């Protein structure tokens, strides 16, 4: 099947967030070679919040692509302003923080 001709569609109920998790402003989404979907988000912070301390919630969440089930979460107390996310051809995850001026 040609992916360029495949239409996007809304999948209600995807992703499935565990209790206590809520997505904030999403700044990056990427899919690895195993169809895991990674979301980089600002959690309880927003673009206009104070940028003097790291976000205390997990800012990277991984989901199983097919089911939307949450697989892992990390990044608490690591990022101040999540900005971008990419996965390279070796499935390495790269994220940027524009306040810290860092690529991780």
C-alpha beads as a LAMMPS data file, in Angstrom:
LAMMPS data file: protein, C-alpha beads

104 atoms
103 bonds

1 atom types
1 bond types

-500.0 500.0 xlo xhi
-500.0 500.0 ylo yhi
-500.0 500.0 zlo zhi

Masses

1 110.0

Atoms # bond

1 1 1 0.000 0.000 0.000
2 1 1 1.315 3.443 -0.925
3 1 1 1.522 5.557 2.296
4 1 1 1.286 8.784 0.295
5 1 1 -2.215 7.852 -0.861
6 1 1 -3.445 6.733 2.537
7 1 1 -5.863 9.209 4.121
8 1 1 -5.516 10.290 7.732
9 1 1 -8.363 9.435 10.034
10 1 1 -9.316 10.188 13.634
11 1 1 -9.114 7.226 16.014
12 1 1 -11.301 8.009 19.003
13 1 1 -9.906 6.779 22.317
14 1 1 -6.299 6.853 21.091
15 1 1 -4.018 7.212 22.994
16 1 1 -4.905 5.442 26.215
17 1 1 -3.453 7.445 29.096
18 1 1 -2.878 5.821 32.466
19 1 1 -4.531 7.362 35.524
20 1 1 -2.852 10.586 36.563
21 1 1 -1.582 11.417 33.064
22 1 1 -2.851 14.274 30.942
23 1 1 -1.345 15.576 27.736
24 1 1 -0.360 19.211 27.721
25 1 1 0.675 21.240 24.687
26 1 1 2.244 18.718 22.317
27 1 1 5.439 20.006 20.719
28 1 1 6.608 16.862 18.922
29 1 1 5.381 13.484 17.683
30 1 1 7.386 10.726 15.983
31 1 1 7.062 7.019 15.177
32 1 1 9.902 4.485 15.414
33 1 1 10.503 1.441 13.212
34 1 1 8.474 -0.764 15.598
35 1 1 5.393 1.478 15.276
36 1 1 5.792 3.011 18.737
37 1 1 4.547 6.594 18.874
38 1 1 6.469 9.098 21.010
39 1 1 4.907 12.342 22.199
40 1 1 6.919 15.252 23.627
41 1 1 4.641 17.617 25.521
42 1 1 4.695 20.474 27.997
43 1 1 2.529 18.692 30.594
44 1 1 0.972 21.230 32.958
45 1 1 3.083 24.091 31.567
46 1 1 2.142 26.287 28.634
47 1 1 4.007 28.531 26.232
48 1 1 3.426 31.565 28.469
49 1 1 4.384 29.982 31.837
50 1 1 7.405 30.936 33.917
51 1 1 10.507 29.310 32.421
52 1 1 12.670 29.304 35.559
53 1 1 12.406 25.625 36.539
54 1 1 12.000 22.221 34.857
55 1 1 8.582 20.632 34.355
56 1 1 7.939 18.202 37.213
57 1 1 5.794 15.772 35.152
58 1 1 6.977 13.269 32.540
59 1 1 7.312 15.101 29.238
60 1 1 7.959 12.140 26.911
61 1 1 5.333 9.421 26.585
62 1 1 5.619 6.319 24.390
63 1 1 2.555 4.506 23.049
64 1 1 2.051 1.300 21.127
65 1 1 1.060 2.553 17.700
66 1 1 -1.686 0.066 16.951
67 1 1 -3.511 0.011 20.282
68 1 1 -2.579 3.397 21.761
69 1 1 -1.584 1.703 25.018
70 1 1 0.935 3.674 27.057
71 1 1 4.277 1.855 27.134
72 1 1 6.592 4.235 29.014
73 1 1 6.952 7.787 30.257
74 1 1 9.967 9.786 31.351
75 1 1 11.508 13.256 31.325
76 1 1 10.227 14.665 34.625
77 1 1 12.428 17.465 36.013
78 1 1 14.509 17.427 32.811
79 1 1 12.975 19.955 30.390
80 1 1 11.837 23.559 30.745
81 1 1 10.322 24.202 27.287
82 1 1 9.920 21.033 25.174
83 1 1 10.084 21.993 21.534
84 1 1 10.881 19.253 19.008
85 1 1 11.209 15.494 18.718
86 1 1 12.751 13.312 15.994
87 1 1 13.648 9.649 15.646
88 1 1 16.648 8.792 13.478
89 1 1 17.106 5.734 11.264
90 1 1 18.630 3.818 14.214
91 1 1 15.566 4.524 16.394
92 1 1 17.438 7.036 18.558
93 1 1 15.097 9.616 20.034
94 1 1 16.222 13.266 19.810
95 1 1 14.443 16.093 21.634
96 1 1 15.061 19.825 21.899
97 1 1 14.403 22.327 24.663
98 1 1 14.386 25.940 23.507
99 1 1 14.890 27.468 26.953
100 1 1 17.812 25.218 27.853
101 1 1 19.175 25.478 24.279
102 1 1 19.831 21.741 24.320
103 1 1 19.432 18.730 22.076
104 1 1 19.155 15.495 24.040

Bonds

1 1 1 2
2 1 2 3
3 1 3 4
4 1 4 5
5 1 5 6
6 1 6 7
7 1 7 8
8 1 8 9
9 1 9 10
10 1 10 11
11 1 11 12
12 1 12 13
13 1 13 14
14 1 14 15
15 1 15 16
16 1 16 17
17 1 17 18
18 1 18 19
19 1 19 20
20 1 20 21
21 1 21 22
22 1 22 23
23 1 23 24
24 1 24 25
25 1 25 26
26 1 26 27
27 1 27 28
28 1 28 29
29 1 29 30
30 1 30 31
31 1 31 32
32 1 32 33
33 1 33 34
34 1 34 35
35 1 35 36
36 1 36 37
37 1 37 38
38 1 38 39
39 1 39 40
40 1 40 41
41 1 41 42
42 1 42 43
43 1 43 44
44 1 44 45
45 1 45 46
46 1 46 47
47 1 47 48
48 1 48 49
49 1 49 50
50 1 50 51
51 1 51 52
52 1 52 53
53 1 53 54
54 1 54 55
55 1 55 56
56 1 56 57
57 1 57 58
58 1 58 59
59 1 59 60
60 1 60 61
61 1 61 62
62 1 62 63
63 1 63 64
64 1 64 65
65 1 65 66
66 1 66 67
67 1 67 68
68 1 68 69
69 1 69 70
70 1 70 71
71 1 71 72
72 1 72 73
73 1 73 74
74 1 74 75
75 1 75 76
76 1 76 77
77 1 77 78
78 1 78 79
79 1 79 80
80 1 80 81
81 1 81 82
82 1 82 83
83 1 83 84
84 1 84 85
85 1 85 86
86 1 86 87
87 1 87 88
88 1 88 89
89 1 89 90
90 1 90 91
91 1 91 92
92 1 92 93
93 1 93 94
94 1 94 95
95 1 95 96
96 1 96 97
97 1 97 98
98 1 98 99
99 1 99 100
100 1 100 101
101 1 101 102
102 1 102 103
103 1 103 104
